[in-house]
Amino acid sequence: MQELKSQIKDSINKLKEVENAELLETLRVEISGKKGLFTKAYAKIGKLESALKKEVASEINELKKEFESIFEGKKSEIEAKILESKLKSERLDSSLFNAFSASRAGSIHPVYLMRDMIIDYFTSLNFSLQDGGFVEDDFHNFEALNMPKSHPARDMQDTFYFADSMLLRTHTSPIQIRTMETHKPPIRMICTGATFRRDYDLTHSPMFHQCEGLLVESGDNISFANLKAILDGFVKHIFGDDVSLRFRSSFFPFTEPSAEVDVSCMFCKGGGCRVCSGTGFLEILGCGVVDSNVFKAVGYEDVSGYAFGMGIERLAMLKWGINDLRSFYETDLRTRV
């Protein structure tokens, strides 16, 4: 028994010097395994004289407590060192230059790049840039734009309504109404921003971006010819000098006369292809002379003006050959410009 106690004490002393997990496990098995020193010691106790059993058992139990305390401490210490070593080996220095990362550097989103191109053109012609909120009331979003509650054009909007008759704006036109309410003519303004409609497919999204423009002056000097001239310059600014325009008669409740503007297909150069359905032209925006009922809604008299509006995603898709509107809102870097 004395020899066993001496072996146990020697093994505990060895345990205090252990620095790796493998040796720690070897000593654990040697001391407390099924065939270890403690198992042998407890077996020997049963063969001692009765007077010695209690005393020796107490000594062995104290040695076992000492072993368990040192073992758990060493185990935690070694595990902490292993974790620290692992963290150091896996550490990523984000300040290091990486040629691959540099080649995949971020860029401006196509929608915002197109928005900036639009703003650059119109602000160079002295149009101011106005902004407004996403949540609108019925008057500014519909009625002031010559769309009373019974007007069939409301069905084209697929509106998100709130319980209190407020709504998510379906176009940026309310900004034009609010600008006219707070400013006197002359007005030369554009507005850009997100708009919302209940629609979702290859060419429609429940959230999309628009740009709309408005020019108002006193008298009746503003005509469709003025509008055509400014849009011709705009289209060439976006798509280049080799595109041509055509104006098709259309209907918008807030303009009269109204037109949709087409550009010659940039994919087939006007020859006719699948993209343009063989027509040689692609529709890009709507425009017209502001209806007199719109001016009445904001209290304007003896004025004339024109307005235009376009989908920014639509222009970006045509400009950079993006064939699915939904790709604008995914994280695939292959769609970047």
DRENDO-1510 file (C-alpha; in Angstrom, 1 decimal, always signed):
<recs>
REC; n; res; u; v; w
REC; 1; MET; +0.0; +0.0; +0.0 .
REC; 2; GLN; +2.8; +2.4; +0.8 .
REC; 3; GLU; +4.3; +1.7; -2.6 .
REC; 4; LEU; +0.9; +2.4; -4.3 .
REC; 5; LYS; +0.6; +5.7; -2.4 .
REC; 6; SER; +4.1; +6.7; -3.5 .
REC; 7; GLN; +3.3; +5.9; -7.1 .
REC; 8; ILE; +0.1; +8.0; -7.0 .
REC; 9; LYS; +2.0; +11.0; -5.5 .
REC; 10; ASP; +4.7; +10.6; -8.2 .
REC; 11; SER; +2.0; +10.5; -10.9 .
REC; 12; ILE; +0.3; +13.6; -9.4 .
REC; 13; ASN; +3.6; +15.5; -9.5 .
REC; 14; LYS; +4.1; +14.5; -13.1 .
REC; 15; LEU; +0.5; +15.8; -13.8 .
REC; 16; LYS; +1.5; +19.2; -12.6 .
REC; 17; GLU; +4.2; +19.5; -15.4 .
REC; 18; VAL; +2.0; +18.2; -18.3 .
REC; 19; GLU; +1.8; +20.6; -21.3 .
REC; 20; ASN; -0.2; +18.7; -23.9 .
REC; 21; ALA; -3.5; +16.9; -24.1 .
REC; 22; GLU; -2.1; +13.5; -25.2 .
REC; 23; LEU; +0.2; +13.2; -22.1 .
REC; 24; LEU; -2.6; +14.4; -19.8 .
REC; 25; GLU; -4.9; +11.6; -21.1 .
REC; 26; THR; -2.2; +9.0; -20.6 .
REC; 27; LEU; -1.7; +10.0; -17.0 .
REC; 28; ARG; -5.4; +10.1; -16.3 .
REC; 29; VAL; -5.7; +6.5; -17.5 .
REC; 30; GLU; -2.6; +5.5; -15.5 .
REC; 31; ILE; -4.0; +7.0; -12.3 .
REC; 32; SER; -7.8; +6.7; -12.4 .
REC; 33; GLY; -8.5; +4.3; -15.2 .
REC; 34; LYS; -10.2; +0.9; -14.7 .
REC; 35; LYS; -6.8; -0.6; -14.2 .
REC; 36; GLY; -5.2; +2.5; -12.7 .
REC; 37; LEU; -3.4; +3.2; -9.4 .
REC; 38; PHE; -6.6; +4.2; -7.5 .
REC; 39; THR; -8.4; +1.1; -8.6 .
REC; 40; LYS; -5.5; -1.0; -7.3 .
REC; 41; ALA; -5.3; +1.0; -4.1 .
REC; 42; TYR; -9.0; +0.6; -3.2 .
REC; 43; ALA; -8.6; -3.2; -3.9 .
REC; 44; LYS; -5.7; -3.4; -1.4 .
REC; 45; ILE; -7.7; -1.6; +1.3 .
REC; 46; GLY; -10.0; -4.6; +1.6 .
REC; 47; LYS; -7.1; -6.8; +2.6 .
REC; 48; LEU; -5.9; -4.5; +5.4 .
REC; 49; GLU; -6.5; -5.0; +9.0 .
REC; 50; SER; -9.7; -3.4; +10.2 .
REC; 51; ALA; -7.9; -0.8; +12.3 .
REC; 52; LEU; -6.0; +0.5; +9.3 .
REC; 53; LYS; -8.8; +0.5; +6.7 .
REC; 54; LYS; -10.4; +3.8; +7.7 .
REC; 55; GLU; -7.1; +5.7; +7.9 .
REC; 56; VAL; -5.7; +4.4; +4.6 .
REC; 57; ALA; -9.1; +4.9; +2.8 .
REC; 58; SER; -9.1; +8.5; +4.0 .
REC; 59; GLU; -5.5; +9.1; +2.7 .
REC; 60; ILE; -6.4; +7.6; -0.7 .
REC; 61; ASN; -9.5; +9.7; -0.9 .
REC; 62; GLU; -7.5; +12.9; -0.2 .
REC; 63; LEU; -5.0; +11.9; -2.9 .
REC; 64; LYS; -7.9; +11.3; -5.3 .
REC; 65; LYS; -9.4; +14.8; -4.6 .
REC; 66; GLU; -6.0; +16.3; -5.2 .
REC; 67; PHE; -5.6; +14.4; -8.5 .
REC; 68; GLU; -9.1; +15.5; -9.7 .
REC; 69; SER; -8.5; +19.2; -8.8 .
REC; 70; ILE; -5.1; +19.3; -10.6 .
REC; 71; PHE; -6.4; +17.3; -13.6 .
REC; 72; GLU; -9.4; +19.6; -14.2 .
REC; 73; GLY; -7.1; +22.7; -13.9 .
REC; 74; LYS; -4.6; +21.3; -16.3 .
REC; 75; LYS; -7.4; +20.2; -18.7 .
REC; 76; SER; -8.8; +23.8; -18.8 .
REC; 77; GLU; -5.3; +25.3; -19.2 .
REC; 78; ILE; -4.4; +23.0; -22.1 .
REC; 79; GLU; -7.8; +23.6; -23.8 .
REC; 80; ALA; -7.4; +27.3; -23.5 .
REC; 81; LYS; -3.9; +27.1; -25.1 .
REC; 82; ILE; -5.3; +25.0; -28.0 .
REC; 83; LEU; -8.1; +27.5; -28.6 .
REC; 84; GLU; -5.7; +30.4; -28.6 .
REC; 85; SER; -3.4; +28.7; -31.0 .
REC; 86; LYS; -6.3; +27.9; -33.3 .
REC; 87; LEU; -7.5; +31.4; -33.3 .
REC; 88; LYS; -4.1; +32.8; -34.1 .
REC; 89; SER; -3.6; +30.4; -37.0 .
REC; 90; GLU; -7.1; +31.2; -38.4 .
REC; 91; ARG; -6.9; +35.0; -37.9 .
REC; 92; LEU; -7.7; +37.1; -41.0 .
REC; 93; ASP; -5.8; +40.3; -41.3 .
REC; 94; SER; -8.3; +42.5; -43.3 .
REC; 95; SER; -5.7; +45.1; -43.8 .
REC; 96; LEU; -3.6; +42.9; -46.1 .
REC; 97; PHE; -3.9; +43.6; -49.8 .
REC; 98; ASN; -5.5; +40.8; -51.8 .
REC; 99; ALA; -5.3; +41.0; -55.5 .
REC; 100; PHE; -8.6; +39.0; -55.9 .
REC; 101; SER; -10.4; +41.2; -53.5 .
REC; 102; ALA; -9.2; +44.3; -55.4 .
REC; 103; SER; -10.4; +42.9; -58.7 .
REC; 104; ARG; -13.9; +42.4; -57.1 .
REC; 105; ALA; -14.1; +45.9; -55.6 .
REC; 106; GLY; -17.6; +47.3; -55.1 .
REC; 107; SER; -19.3; +49.6; -57.5 .
REC; 108; ILE; -22.4; +51.8; -57.7 .
REC; 109; HIS; -25.7; +49.9; -58.0 .
REC; 110; PRO; -27.0; +50.2; -61.6 .
REC; 111; VAL; -30.3; +51.8; -60.4 .
REC; 112; TYR; -28.5; +54.5; -58.5 .
REC; 113; LEU; -26.0; +55.0; -61.3 .
REC; 114; MET; -28.8; +55.6; -63.8 .
REC; 115; ARG; -30.5; +57.9; -61.3 .
REC; 116; ASP; -27.4; +60.0; -61.1 .
REC; 117; MET; -27.1; +60.1; -64.9 .
REC; 118; ILE; -30.7; +61.4; -65.0 .
REC; 119; ILE; -30.1; +64.0; -62.3 .
REC; 120; ASP; -26.9; +65.2; -64.0 .
REC; 121; TYR; -28.8; +65.9; -67.3 .
REC; 122; PHE; -31.8; +67.8; -65.8 .
REC; 123; THR; -29.9; +69.8; -63.2 .
REC; 124; SER; -27.6; +71.0; -65.9 .
REC; 125; LEU; -30.7; +72.5; -67.5 .
REC; 126; ASN; -31.5; +74.3; -64.2 .
REC; 127; PHE; -34.1; +71.8; -63.0 .
REC; 128; SER; -34.2; +71.6; -59.2 .
REC; 129; LEU; -34.2; +68.3; -57.3 .
REC; 130; GLN; -37.2; +67.8; -55.0 .
REC; 131; ASP; -38.0; +65.0; -52.5 .
REC; 132; GLY; -41.0; +63.6; -50.6 .
REC; 133; GLY; -42.2; +60.9; -48.2 .
REC; 134; PHE; -43.1; +57.3; -49.1 .
REC; 135; VAL; -46.5; +57.5; -47.3 .
REC; 136; GLU; -49.1; +59.7; -49.0 .
REC; 137; ASP; -52.7; +60.6; -48.7 .
REC; 138; ASP; -55.4; +60.0; -51.4 .
REC; 139; PHE; -55.6; +63.6; -52.5 .
REC; 140; HIS; -51.9; +64.1; -53.4 .
REC; 141; ASN; -51.5; +60.6; -54.9 .
REC; 142; PHE; -54.7; +60.5; -56.9 .
REC; 143; GLU; -57.3; +63.3; -56.7 .
REC; 144; ALA; -55.0; +66.3; -57.4 .
REC; 145; LEU; -53.7; +64.3; -60.4 .
REC; 146; ASN; -57.1; +64.3; -62.0 .
REC; 147; MET; -58.0; +60.8; -60.7 .
REC; 148; PRO; -61.1; +61.0; -58.5 .
REC; 149; LYS; -62.3; +58.0; -56.6 .
REC; 150; SER; -64.3; +56.6; -59.5 .
REC; 151; HIS; -61.6; +57.1; -62.1 .
REC; 152; PRO; -60.6; +53.8; -63.8 .
REC; 153; ALA; -56.9; +54.8; -63.9 .
REC; 154; ARG; -56.8; +54.0; -60.2 .
REC; 155; ASP; -57.1; +50.3; -61.1 .
REC; 156; MET; -53.7; +50.6; -62.9 .
REC; 157; GLN; -51.9; +51.5; -59.7 .
REC; 158; ASP; -52.4; +48.3; -57.6 .
REC; 159; THR; -52.0; +50.4; -54.4 .
REC; 160; PHE; -50.8; +49.4; -50.9 .
REC; 161; TYR; -53.4; +51.0; -48.6 .
REC; 162; PHE; -53.3; +51.6; -44.9 .
REC; 163; ALA; -56.3; +51.4; -42.5 .
REC; 164; ASP; -56.6; +55.1; -42.2 .
REC; 165; SER; -56.9; +55.8; -46.0 .
REC; 166; MET; -53.2; +56.6; -46.2 .
REC; 167; LEU; -51.1; +54.7; -48.8 .
REC; 168; LEU; -47.7; +54.0; -50.1 .
REC; 169; ARG; -47.1; +56.3; -53.0 .
REC; 170; THR; -47.6; +54.6; -56.3 .
REC; 171; HIS; -45.6; +57.2; -58.2 .
REC; 172; THR; -43.4; +60.2; -57.4 .
REC; 173; SER; -46.1; +62.6; -58.9 .
REC; 174; PRO; -47.3; +63.6; -55.4 .
REC; 175; ILE; -44.0; +65.5; -55.0 .
REC; 176; GLN; -44.9; +67.6; -58.0 .
REC; 177; ILE; -48.3; +68.5; -56.4 .
REC; 178; ARG; -46.7; +69.4; -53.1 .
REC; 179; THR; -44.0; +71.5; -54.9 .
REC; 180; MET; -46.8; +73.4; -56.7 .
REC; 181; GLU; -48.6; +73.9; -53.4 .
REC; 182; THR; -45.6; +75.6; -51.9 .
REC; 183; HIS; -44.1; +77.4; -54.8 .
REC; 184; LYS; -45.3; +79.9; -57.4 .
REC; 185; PRO; -44.4; +79.6; -61.1 .
REC; 186; PRO; -42.0; +79.4; -62.7 .
REC; 187; ILE; -41.2; +75.8; -61.6 .
REC; 188; ARG; -38.5; +73.6; -63.1 .
REC; 189; MET; -38.1; +70.4; -61.0 .
REC; 190; ILE; -37.5; +66.7; -61.1 .
REC; 191; CYS; -38.0; +64.2; -58.3 .
REC; 192; THR; -36.6; +60.6; -57.9 .
REC; 193; GLY; -37.3; +57.9; -55.4 .
REC; 194; ALA; -38.9; +54.6; -54.5 .
REC; 195; THR; -42.5; +53.9; -55.4 .
REC; 196; PHE; -44.7; +50.9; -54.4 .
REC; 197; ARG; -47.3; +48.8; -56.3 .
REC; 198; ARG; -48.7; +45.3; -55.8 .
REC; 199; ASP; -46.9; +43.6; -58.6 .
REC; 200; TYR; -44.0; +41.2; -59.0 .
REC; 201; ASP; -42.6; +39.4; -62.1 .
REC; 202; LEU; -39.7; +39.6; -64.6 .
REC; 203; THR; -40.5; +43.3; -65.4 .
REC; 204; HIS; -42.3; +44.4; -62.3 .
REC; 205; SER; -41.4; +44.8; -58.7 .
REC; 206; PRO; -43.5; +45.8; -55.6 .
REC; 207; MET; -40.8; +48.4; -55.0 .
REC; 208; PHE; -39.3; +50.3; -57.9 .
REC; 209; HIS; -37.8; +53.7; -58.6 .
REC; 210; GLN; -39.1; +56.6; -60.7 .
REC; 211; CYS; -38.0; +59.9; -61.9 .
REC; 212; GLU; -40.6; +62.6; -62.8 .
REC; 213; GLY; -40.2; +66.1; -64.1 .
REC; 214; LEU; -42.4; +69.2; -64.2 .
REC; 215; LEU; -42.0; +72.6; -65.8 .
REC; 216; VAL; -44.6; +75.3; -65.2 .
REC; 217; GLU; -44.6; +78.9; -66.4 .
REC; 218; SER; -47.1; +81.7; -66.4 .
REC; 219; GLY; -49.0; +82.2; -69.6 .
REC; 220; ASP; -49.4; +79.8; -72.5 .
REC; 221; ASN; -45.8; +79.7; -73.8 .
REC; 222; ILE; -45.1; +76.1; -73.0 .
REC; 223; SER; -45.9; +73.6; -75.7 .
REC; 224; PHE; -45.4; +70.0; -76.6 .
REC; 225; ALA; -42.6; +71.1; -78.9 .
REC; 226; ASN; -40.6; +72.3; -75.8 .
REC; 227; LEU; -41.2; +69.0; -74.2 .
REC; 228; LYS; -40.0; +67.1; -77.2 .
REC; 229; ALA; -36.8; +69.1; -77.5 .
REC; 230; ILE; -35.8; +68.5; -73.9 .
REC; 231; LEU; -36.6; +64.7; -74.0 .
REC; 232; ASP; -34.6; +64.3; -77.3 .
REC; 233; GLY; -31.5; +65.7; -75.5 .
REC; 234; PHE; -32.2; +63.5; -72.5 .
REC; 235; VAL; -32.4; +60.2; -74.5 .
REC; 236; LYS; -29.2; +61.0; -76.3 .
REC; 237; HIS; -27.5; +61.7; -73.0 .
REC; 238; ILE; -28.5; +58.3; -71.7 .
REC; 239; PHE; -28.2; +56.1; -74.8 .
REC; 240; GLY; -26.0; +58.0; -77.2 .
REC; 241; ASP; -26.4; +60.1; -80.3 .
REC; 242; ASP; -27.2; +57.2; -82.6 .
REC; 243; VAL; -30.7; +56.5; -81.1 .
REC; 244; SER; -33.9; +58.1; -82.5 .
REC; 245; LEU; -37.2; +58.9; -80.8 .
REC; 246; ARG; -40.8; +58.5; -81.7 .
REC; 247; PHE; -43.8; +59.8; -79.8 .
REC; 248; ARG; -47.0; +57.7; -79.7 .
REC; 249; SER; -50.3; +59.2; -78.6 .
REC; 250; SER; -51.3; +57.8; -75.2 .
REC; 251; PHE; -53.5; +58.5; -72.2 .
REC; 252; PHE; -52.5; +59.8; -68.7 .
REC; 253; PRO; -55.2; +61.4; -66.5 .
REC; 254; PHE; -52.8; +64.2; -65.5 .
REC; 255; THR; -51.6; +65.3; -69.0 .
REC; 256; GLU; -53.5; +66.2; -72.2 .
REC; 257; PRO; -52.3; +65.7; -74.8 .
REC; 258; SER; -50.2; +62.7; -73.6 .
REC; 259; ALA; -47.6; +60.5; -75.3 .
REC; 260; GLU; -45.4; +57.6; -74.7 .
REC; 261; VAL; -41.8; +57.9; -75.9 .
REC; 262; ASP; -40.0; +55.1; -77.7 .
REC; 263; VAL; -36.3; +54.9; -78.6 .
REC; 264; SER; -34.9; +52.9; -81.4 .
REC; 265; CYS; -33.9; +49.4; -80.1 .
REC; 266; MET; -30.3; +49.5; -79.0 .
REC; 267; PHE; -30.0; +45.7; -79.5 .
REC; 268; CYS; -31.0; +45.5; -83.2 .
REC; 269; LYS; -30.4; +49.2; -84.0 .
REC; 270; GLY; -34.0; +49.5; -85.2 .
REC; 271; GLY; -34.0; +46.5; -87.4 .
REC; 272; GLY; -36.4; +44.4; -85.4 .
REC; 273; CYS; -35.6; +41.7; -82.9 .
REC; 274; ARG; -37.1; +39.6; -80.1 .
REC; 275; VAL; -36.4; +42.3; -77.5 .
REC; 276; CYS; -38.4; +44.9; -79.3 .
REC; 277; SER; -41.0; +42.4; -80.7 .
REC; 278; GLY; -39.9; +43.2; -84.2 .
REC; 279; THR; -40.9; +46.8; -84.0 .
REC; 280; GLY; -37.5; +48.3; -83.9 .
REC; 281; PHE; -38.5; +50.5; -80.9 .
REC; 282; LEU; -38.6; +50.2; -77.1 .
REC; 283; GLU; -40.9; +52.3; -74.8 .
REC; 284; ILE; -39.0; +54.2; -72.1 .
REC; 285; LEU; -41.2; +57.0; -70.6 .
REC; 286; GLY; -44.5; +58.8; -70.6 .
REC; 287; CYS; -45.1; +62.6; -71.0 .
REC; 288; GLY; -47.5; +65.3; -71.9 .
REC; 289; VAL; -48.8; +68.8; -71.4 .
REC; 290; VAL; -50.2; +69.2; -67.8 .
REC; 291; ASP; -54.0; +68.9; -67.7 .
REC; 292; SER; -55.8; +72.1; -66.5 .
REC; 293; ASN; -57.6; +70.1; -63.8 .
REC; 294; VAL; -54.2; +69.5; -62.1 .
REC; 295; PHE; -53.5; +73.2; -62.0 .
REC; 296; LYS; -56.9; +73.9; -60.6 .
REC; 297; ALA; -56.3; +71.4; -57.8 .
REC; 298; VAL; -53.3; +73.4; -56.6 .
REC; 299; GLY; -54.8; +76.8; -57.2 .
REC; 300; TYR; -52.8; +77.8; -60.3 .
REC; 301; GLU; -54.4; +80.1; -63.0 .
REC; 302; ASP; -53.1; +81.2; -66.4 .
REC; 303; VAL; -50.2; +78.9; -66.5 .
REC; 304; SER; -49.0; +76.2; -68.8 .
REC; 305; GLY; -46.5; +73.3; -68.4 .
REC; 306; TYR; -45.4; +69.8; -69.2 .
REC; 307; ALA; -44.6; +66.7; -67.2 .
REC; 308; PHE; -42.8; +63.5; -67.8 .
REC; 309; GLY; -42.1; +60.3; -65.9 .
REC; 310; MET; -39.9; +57.2; -66.3 .
REC; 311; GLY; -39.0; +54.0; -64.5 .
REC; 312; ILE; -35.3; +54.1; -63.5 .
REC; 313; GLU; -35.0; +50.3; -63.5 .
REC; 314; ARG; -36.4; +50.2; -67.0 .
REC; 315; LEU; -33.7; +52.6; -68.3 .
REC; 316; ALA; -31.0; +50.7; -66.5 .
REC; 317; MET; -32.1; +47.4; -67.9 .
REC; 318; LEU; -32.0; +48.8; -71.5 .
REC; 319; LYS; -28.8; +50.7; -70.9 .
REC; 320; TRP; -26.8; +47.7; -69.6 .
REC; 321; GLY; -28.7; +44.7; -71.0 .
REC; 322; ILE; -30.2; +43.4; -67.8 .
REC; 323; ASN; -33.0; +41.0; -68.6 .
REC; 324; ASP; -34.6; +40.4; -65.2 .
REC; 325; LEU; -35.8; +43.2; -62.9 .
REC; 326; ARG; -35.4; +41.0; -59.9 .
REC; 327; SER; -31.6; +40.8; -60.3 .
REC; 328; PHE; -31.4; +44.4; -59.1 .
REC; 329; TYR; -32.3; +43.2; -55.6 .
REC; 330; GLU; -30.1; +40.1; -55.4 .
REC; 331; THR; -26.5; +39.9; -54.4 .
REC; 332; ASP; -25.0; +38.4; -57.5 .
REC; 333; LEU; -22.0; +40.6; -58.4 .
REC; 334; ARG; -22.2; +39.6; -62.0 .
REC; 335; THR; -25.1; +42.1; -62.5 .
REC; 336; ARG; -22.9; +45.0; -61.5 .
REC; 337; VAL; -22.1; +47.7; -64.0 .
</recs>
